[in-house]
Amino acid sequence: MAPIISLAMAIARQDSNLLMNSTKTLMTGCFLSLGFASVASFIMPMETVTPEIAARLSPSLLDLAVAVLSGIAASLCSCPYRSR
């Protein structure tokens, strides 16, 4: 989460050094996670596609609505409540 926030801060403040550091950190994390996922998929190959996996390969509008509402709920839960 911190590299994403620092990337946003670097764009907002136009700080090229912070932008390069956060981009490098994000790219390193992306490539490491893809590498570990590739190794895991070669170690544990899956020959059959279950109905659960097939449902995730073709999301519907209901899935989009659930994702958007979950994001709204998470943002509301993370905001502090201020009484006036």
C-alpha positions as CSV (number, residue, x, y, z in Angstrom):
1,M,0.0,0.0,0.0
2,A,2.8,2.4,0.8
3,P,4.3,2.4,-2.8
4,I,0.9,3.2,-4.2
5,I,0.5,6.1,-1.8
6,S,4.0,7.4,-2.5
7,L,3.4,7.2,-6.2
8,A,0.3,9.3,-5.8
9,M,2.2,11.7,-3.6
10,A,5.0,11.9,-6.1
11,I,2.6,12.8,-8.9
12,A,0.8,15.4,-6.8
13,R,4.1,17.0,-5.6
14,Q,5.9,16.5,-9.0
15,D,8.8,14.8,-7.2
16,S,10.7,12.9,-9.8
17,N,13.0,11.1,-7.2
18,L,10.0,9.8,-5.2
19,L,8.3,8.9,-8.5
20,M,11.2,6.8,-9.7
21,N,11.6,5.0,-6.3
22,S,7.9,4.2,-5.9
23,T,7.6,3.0,-9.6
24,K,10.7,0.8,-9.1
25,T,9.2,-0.6,-5.9
26,L,5.8,-1.3,-7.6
27,M,7.4,-2.9,-10.6
28,T,9.6,-5.1,-8.4
29,G,6.6,-6.2,-6.4
30,C,4.6,-7.0,-9.6
31,F,7.3,-9.0,-11.2
32,L,8.1,-10.9,-8.0
33,S,4.4,-11.8,-7.5
34,L,4.1,-12.9,-11.2
35,G,7.3,-14.9,-10.9
36,F,6.1,-16.7,-7.7
37,A,2.7,-17.4,-9.3
38,S,4.3,-18.8,-12.4
39,V,6.6,-21.1,-10.3
40,A,3.6,-22.2,-8.2
41,S,1.5,-23.0,-11.3
42,F,4.3,-25.1,-12.8
43,I,4.7,-27.0,-9.5
44,M,1.0,-27.6,-9.0
45,P,-0.5,-27.8,-12.5
46,M,-4.3,-27.8,-12.7
47,E,-5.9,-29.8,-15.5
48,T,-9.6,-29.3,-14.9
49,V,-11.5,-26.0,-14.7
50,T,-14.0,-26.1,-11.9
51,P,-17.3,-24.1,-12.0
52,E,-15.9,-21.6,-9.5
53,I,-12.9,-20.9,-11.7
54,A,-15.1,-20.7,-14.8
55,A,-17.4,-18.2,-13.0
56,R,-14.4,-15.9,-12.2
57,L,-13.3,-16.0,-15.8
58,S,-16.5,-14.3,-17.0
59,P,-17.6,-11.7,-14.5
60,S,-21.1,-10.3,-14.7
61,L,-22.6,-6.9,-13.8
62,L,-23.5,-8.3,-10.4
63,D,-19.9,-9.0,-9.7
64,L,-19.1,-5.4,-10.7
65,A,-21.8,-4.1,-8.4
66,V,-20.5,-6.2,-5.5
67,A,-17.0,-4.9,-6.1
68,V,-18.0,-1.2,-6.2
69,L,-20.2,-1.5,-3.1
70,S,-17.4,-3.3,-1.3
71,G,-15.1,-0.5,-2.2
72,I,-17.5,2.1,-1.0
73,A,-18.1,0.2,2.3
74,A,-14.3,-0.1,2.8
75,S,-13.7,3.6,2.2
76,L,-16.5,4.5,4.6
77,C,-15.1,2.2,7.3
78,S,-11.6,3.6,7.0
79,C,-12.7,7.3,7.3
80,P,-12.8,8.6,10.9
81,Y,-16.2,9.8,12.2
82,R,-16.3,13.4,13.3
83,S,-19.2,14.7,15.2
84,R,-19.9,18.4,15.1
